[in-house]
Amino acid sequence: MPRDWRIRRSDIIEACERAMGYVKDVDFTAFQADAMRQDAVVRCIEIIGEAARHMPEDARALFPDVSWEDVVGMRNLLAHEYFGVDLTIVWTTVQEDLPALARSLREK
């Protein structure tokens, strides 16, 4: 039985919050030096992308300000280009994109 889209939305919000929490008290230099923190954030972004990939189109349409293709694309980039992950992109994602995504999904 497929998961309800509202559960997937909650999964995305929760993963956003976890990722943001992992970098709450560190700067980019500390993030670069902490492989465990990097792995945790990357895993959260992968979860976000996977949950987004399974969101039905009618549910996606409820959140027109979310670029679903970009969310899924980031997951694919991290999963398939694991050997060349650009930490600057990961950092920007967790600092800017994930807070905006979580806000957008909380609004409905």
Secondary structure, 3 states (H helix, E strand, C coil): CCCCHHHHHHHHHHHHHHHHHHCCCCCHHHHHCCHHHHHHHHHHHHHHHHHHHCCCHHHHCCCCCCCHHHHHHHHHHHHHCHHHCCHHHHHHHHHHHHHHHHHHHHCC
